[in-house]
Amino acid sequence: MDDLTIRPATPADVPALSDLIRRTVRLSNASDYPAEVVELIAADNAPDKVAQRLAERDVFVCFEGQRLVGTIGLESDKLRSLFVEPSLQGKGVGARLVAHLEAHARKAGVTELLLSSSITARGFYERLGYRLIRFDERADGSTFLMSKTLTGR
């Protein structure tokens, strides 16, 4: 996946970003969460909500050529909303996005990055060096609170 481009998201990206997130949640998380939770998450990523998040956090988008294939965000010291096109999961897109975000966070002075991982993504984050803090059981989708100390460049 050498032809990936990562850049800050813009308002023009919102419709495609919302579509990517909603499709990914419905395909990738359906086996770990009840349908009503998946639909709550999808509804929380409607275009108006995605547009609002662009004002609240640093959001990055990843393109393969002209196709939007991933996104990730940083809000204070929290990694937020990592989503990768389902057909490209396991091919390095997510790891590239996380590395990009970690570098961005370091430049912003973040020394420890926190995240709430879906049940689906826990192993992915562990492979990238994140450690489990605790399991958060929630009616709107249980998650794993995880962290990683950022060192170096």
GICORRA-V125726 format. One record per pair of residues at least 24 apart in sequence whose ideal C-beta (glycine too) atoms are under 10 Angstrom apart, sorted by the first residue. I is the first residue (numbers start at 1). GAP is how many residues later the second one is. D is the distance in whole Angstrom. If there is no record, write none. Layout:
{{I & GAP & D} {I & GAP & D}}
This chain:
{{1 & 61 & 9} {1 & 63 & 7} {1 & 68 & 9} {1 & 87 & 8} {1 & 90 & 6} {1 & 91 & 5} {1 & 92 & 6} {1 & 94 & 10} {1 & 95 & 7} {2 & 62 & 10} {2 & 90 & 10} {3 & 60 & 9} {3 & 61 & 6} {3 & 62 & 6} {4 & 58 & 6} {4 & 59 & 7} {4 & 60 & 6} {4 & 61 & 9} {4 & 65 & 7} {4 & 66 & 8} {4 & 84 & 10} {4 & 87 & 10} {4 & 88 & 8} {4 & 89 & 7} {4 & 92 & 6} {4 & 93 & 9} {4 & 96 & 10} {5 & 56 & 9} {5 & 57 & 7} {5 & 58 & 5} {5 & 59 & 8} {5 & 60 & 9} {5 & 61 & 10} {5 & 64 & 10} {6 & 54 & 5} {6 & 55 & 7} {6 & 56 & 5} {6 & 57 & 8} {6 & 64 & 8} {6 & 65 & 10} {6 & 66 & 9} {6 & 87 & 10} {6 & 90 & 7} {6 & 91 & 7} {6 & 93 & 9} {6 & 94 & 5} {6 & 95 & 9} {6 & 98 & 10} {7 & 53 & 7} {7 & 54 & 6} {7 & 55 & 8} {7 & 56 & 8} {7 & 93 & 10} {8 & 46 & 9} {8 & 50 & 7} {8 & 51 & 7} {8 & 52 & 6} {8 & 53 & 8} {8 & 96 & 9} {9 & 41 & 9} {9 & 42 & 10} {9 & 44 & 9} {9 & 45 & 6} {9 & 48 & 10} {9 & 49 & 9} {9 & 50 & 4} {9 & 51 & 6} {9 & 52 & 5} {9 & 53 & 10} {9 & 59 & 9} {9 & 62 & 7} {9 & 63 & 10} {9 & 64 & 8} {10 & 44 & 8} {10 & 49 & 9} {10 & 51 & 8} {11 & 39 & 10} {11 & 40 & 6} {11 & 43 & 7} {11 & 44 & 10} {13 & 37 & 9} {13 & 38 & 10} {13 & 41 & 8} {13 & 46 & 8} {13 & 47 & 10} {13 & 48 & 5} {13 & 50 & 9} {13 & 55 & 7} {13 & 58 & 8} {14 & 32 & 10} {14 & 33 & 5} {14 & 34 & 9} {14 & 35 & 10} {14 & 36 & 5} {14 & 37 & 5} {14 & 38 & 10} {14 & 39 & 9} {14 & 40 & 7} {14 & 45 & 10} {15 & 32 & 6} {15 & 35 & 9} {15 & 36 & 9} {15 & 53 & 10} {16 & 31 & 10} {16 & 34 & 10} {16 & 45 & 8} {16 & 47 & 10} {16 & 51 & 9} {16 & 52 & 5} {16 & 55 & 10} {17 & 28 & 8} {17 & 30 & 8} {17 & 33 & 5} {17 & 34 & 9} {17 & 36 & 9} {17 & 37 & 9} {17 & 42 & 8} {17 & 44 & 7} {17 & 51 & 7} {17 & 53 & 10} {17 & 54 & 6} {17 & 64 & 9} {17 & 66 & 9} {18 & 24 & 9} {18 & 27 & 6} {18 & 28 & 6} {18 & 29 & 4} {18 & 30 & 9} {18 & 31 & 8} {18 & 32 & 5} {18 & 33 & 8} {19 & 26 & 9} {19 & 28 & 9} {19 & 31 & 10} {19 & 49 & 8} {20 & 25 & 9} {20 & 30 & 10} {20 & 41 & 9} {20 & 42 & 10} {20 & 47 & 10} {20 & 48 & 6} {20 & 49 & 8} {20 & 50 & 8} {20 & 51 & 7} {20 & 63 & 6} {20 & 64 & 9} {20 & 65 & 7} {20 & 66 & 9} {21 & 24 & 4} {21 & 25 & 10} {21 & 28 & 10} {21 & 29 & 7} {21 & 50 & 7} {21 & 60 & 7} {21 & 61 & 10} {21 & 62 & 5} {22 & 24 & 8} {22 & 25 & 10} {22 & 28 & 9} {22 & 61 & 9} {23 & 60 & 9} {23 & 62 & 8} {23 & 63 & 7} {24 & 46 & 9} {24 & 47 & 9} {24 & 58 & 10} {24 & 59 & 5} {24 & 60 & 7} {24 & 61 & 7} {24 & 62 & 6} {24 & 65 & 8} {24 & 96 & 10} {25 & 58 & 8} {25 & 61 & 10} {25 & 93 & 9} {25 & 95 & 9} {25 & 116 & 10} {26 & 60 & 9} {27 & 58 & 10} {27 & 59 & 5} {27 & 60 & 9} {27 & 62 & 9} {28 & 55 & 8} {28 & 56 & 8} {28 & 57 & 10} {28 & 58 & 5} {28 & 61 & 7} {28 & 90 & 8} {28 & 92 & 6} {28 & 93 & 9} {29 & 54 & 10} {29 & 89 & 6} {29 & 90 & 8} {29 & 91 & 5} {29 & 92 & 9} {29 & 112 & 8} {30 & 90 & 9} {31 & 88 & 9} {31 & 89 & 8} {32 & 86 & 7} {32 & 87 & 4} {32 & 88 & 5} {32 & 89 & 9} {32 & 90 & 10} {32 & 109 & 9} {32 & 110 & 9} {33 & 85 & 8} {33 & 86 & 7} {33 & 87 & 8} {33 & 107 & 10} {33 & 108 & 6} {33 & 109 & 8} {34 & 105 & 10} {34 & 107 & 9} {36 & 103 & 10} {36 & 104 & 9} {36 & 105 & 10} {37 & 101 & 9} {37 & 102 & 8} {37 & 103 & 6} {37 & 104 & 5} {37 & 105 & 9} {38 & 103 & 8} {40 & 99 & 9} {40 & 100 & 6} {40 & 101 & 7} {41 & 77 & 9} {41 & 99 & 8} {41 & 100 & 6} {44 & 96 & 9} {44 & 97 & 10} {45 & 36 & 8} {45 & 38 & 9} {50 & 31 & 9} {53 & 27 & 8} {53 & 28 & 7} {56 & 24 & 9} {57 & 24 & 8} {58 & 43 & 8} {58 & 46 & 7} {58 & 47 & 9} {58 & 50 & 8} {59 & 42 & 10} {60 & 37 & 7} {60 & 40 & 6} {60 & 41 & 7} {60 & 44 & 8} {61 & 36 & 9} {62 & 26 & 9} {62 & 31 & 6} {62 & 32 & 9} {62 & 34 & 7} {62 & 35 & 6} {62 & 38 & 8} {64 & 24 & 7} {64 & 27 & 10} {64 & 29 & 8} {69 & 24 & 6} {69 & 28 & 10} {70 & 24 & 7} {70 & 26 & 8} {70 & 27 & 5} {70 & 30 & 10} {71 & 26 & 7} {72 & 24 & 10} {72 & 25 & 4} {72 & 26 & 7} {72 & 28 & 7} {72 & 29 & 5} {72 & 30 & 10} {72 & 32 & 9} {73 & 24 & 10} {73 & 28 & 8} {74 & 26 & 10} {74 & 27 & 6} {74 & 28 & 9} {74 & 30 & 6} {74 & 31 & 6} {74 & 34 & 7} {74 & 36 & 8} {74 & 39 & 8} {75 & 39 & 10} {76 & 29 & 10} {76 & 32 & 9} {76 & 34 & 8} {76 & 38 & 9} {77 & 28 & 7} {77 & 31 & 9} {77 & 32 & 9} {77 & 33 & 5} {77 & 34 & 8} {77 & 35 & 6} {77 & 36 & 6} {77 & 37 & 6} {77 & 38 & 10} {77 & 70 & 9} {77 & 73 & 9} {78 & 27 & 9} {78 & 32 & 9} {78 & 35 & 7} {78 & 36 & 5} {78 & 37 & 6} {78 & 38 & 8} {78 & 69 & 10} {79 & 26 & 8} {79 & 31 & 10} {79 & 34 & 5} {79 & 35 & 7} {79 & 36 & 4} {79 & 37 & 9} {79 & 38 & 9} {79 & 46 & 9} {79 & 51 & 9} {79 & 67 & 9} {79 & 68 & 10} {79 & 69 & 9} {80 & 34 & 10} {80 & 35 & 7} {80 & 36 & 8} {81 & 34 & 10} {82 & 33 & 8} {82 & 35 & 9} {82 & 36 & 9} {82 & 39 & 7} {82 & 42 & 9} {82 & 43 & 9} {83 & 38 & 10} {84 & 37 & 10} {84 & 40 & 10} {89 & 31 & 10} {89 & 32 & 10} {89 & 35 & 9} {90 & 34 & 9} {94 & 27 & 8} {94 & 30 & 6} {94 & 31 & 9} {94 & 34 & 9} {95 & 29 & 8} {95 & 32 & 8} {95 & 33 & 6} {98 & 26 & 9} {98 & 27 & 8} {98 & 30 & 6} {98 & 31 & 10} {98 & 32 & 9} {98 & 50 & 9} {99 & 29 & 8} {102 & 26 & 9} {102 & 27 & 9} {102 & 46 & 8} {102 & 48 & 6} {102 & 49 & 10} {102 & 50 & 10} {102 & 51 & 10} {103 & 47 & 9} {103 & 49 & 10} {103 & 50 & 7} {105 & 43 & 10} {105 & 45 & 6} {106 & 44 & 5} {106 & 45 & 9} {106 & 46 & 8} {106 & 47 & 7} {107 & 46 & 9} {109 & 41 & 10} {110 & 40 & 6} {111 & 38 & 7} {111 & 39 & 6} {111 & 40 & 8} {112 & 35 & 6} {112 & 36 & 7} {112 & 37 & 5} {112 & 38 & 7} {113 & 33 & 9} {113 & 34 & 7} {113 & 35 & 5} {113 & 36 & 8} {113 & 37 & 6} {114 & 31 & 7} {114 & 32 & 7} {114 & 33 & 5} {114 & 34 & 8} {115 & 28 & 9} {115 & 29 & 9} {115 & 30 & 8} {115 & 31 & 5} {115 & 32 & 8} {115 & 33 & 8} {116 & 25 & 9} {116 & 26 & 10} {116 & 27 & 4} {116 & 28 & 7} {116 & 29 & 6} {116 & 30 & 8} {117 & 26 & 6} {117 & 27 & 4} {117 & 28 & 8} {117 & 29 & 5} {118 & 24 & 9} {118 & 25 & 6} {118 & 26 & 8} {119 & 24 & 7} {119 & 25 & 7} {121 & 25 & 9} {122 & 24 & 8}}
